[in-house]
Amino acid sequence: MNETMKKLFRINLILSAIVGVLAFSSFTFSSNRQEYPYLEPHPYWCNLFYYVEFMQPRILHSCPYGLCFDETWDTCDWPDLADHGDRECRHYYL
């Protein structure tokens, strides 16, 4: 493996680790929802969302490739049609 490939591999490994930490960290959200279970959007990645149940760890899910989580309908939709709430969604995919 030449030096360029080694450097690219290291950069890819570092970026993957950073994205993994961001995606799977336990963020604290303030939610107005009172009924469980519910879906909660990821704060940074528009294609990710959490399944939340009372007194259970949140489970991270992702939309199929090319789709974003829609907060109004709690479903995955095309980025131009999805409601992102007050999030600024520039990051669609990891």
RACOR-V800109 format. One record per helix or strand of 2 or more residues. SS is the DSSP state (@ for helix, = for strand). FROM is the first residue (numbers start at 1). TO is the last residue. If there is no record, write none. Layout:
((SS/FROM/TO) (SS/FROM/TO))
This chain:
((@/3/24) (=/38/41) (=/48/52) (=/59/62) (=/67/70) (=/75/78))
